[in-house]
Amino acid sequence: GQNIDQPTEMTATEGAIVQINCTYQTSGFNGLFWYQQHAGEAPTFLSYNVLDGLEEKGRFSSFLSRSKGYSYLLLKELQMKDSASYLCAVRDGRNTGFQKLVFGTGTRLLVSP
Amino acid sequence: GAVVSQHPSWVICKSGTSVKIECRSLDFQATTMFWYRQFPKQSLMLMATSNEGSKATYEQGVEKDKFLINHASLTLSTLTVTSAHPEDSSFYICSAISLAGAGGVPYEQYFGPGTRLTVT
């Protein structure tokens, strides 16, 4: 089966650093994605990890440990506009050609002044 | 590049009627498109995988006769919600995989802006 867990909500202060964790148990693994989604809008791509380690992209970094079934998204120098939901998604990949994404529950981040 | 559009962006329909949602890849060809549903404050739930020229593959618990999917070309997939009921009110999002892997990430999914369906 597929099980992807994230904290439901987090709060942080403008300028701070926040880490959003994601743990997963999936039958197949072919990469992990992080998306940002503002209310009423489609998800936008933030990062992709398929090998263990840290991927850095400006203020955003994502880490993956496949043996632990664990990832985190690190947001630095938080800005008010970073208030959004952050979705962790694992790509199944067992069925070649389909490449399904299984989404976690999502974490709503509220950045306060 | 790799833009996906949806039409309409929002729709209100009466209970019992059908509504069609279009998903188009504007600047790339997509052999595979996905349809998701998202209820308020919840995450995306995959409804079905749509492959050009073949029948869609539905996730467990999704009624294929209620949610009709047609993927007639490499740039267009449609989702028709038949005999809609208030419980079908949701945010429907499609995504498409670029044939050429335009984004640098293998088989990256590009998401449309979503369609807000309200059934009264």
Interface residues (C-beta under 8 A of the other chain):
Chain A: G31 G40 E41 A42 P43 T44 F45 Y48 L87 A89 R91 G97 F98 Q99 K100 L101 V102 F103 G104 T105 G106 R108
Chain B: T32 F34 K41 Q42 S43 L44 M45 L46 T49 N51 T57 F91 I93 S95 I97 G103 V105 P106 Y107 E108 Q109 F111 G112 P113 G114 R116
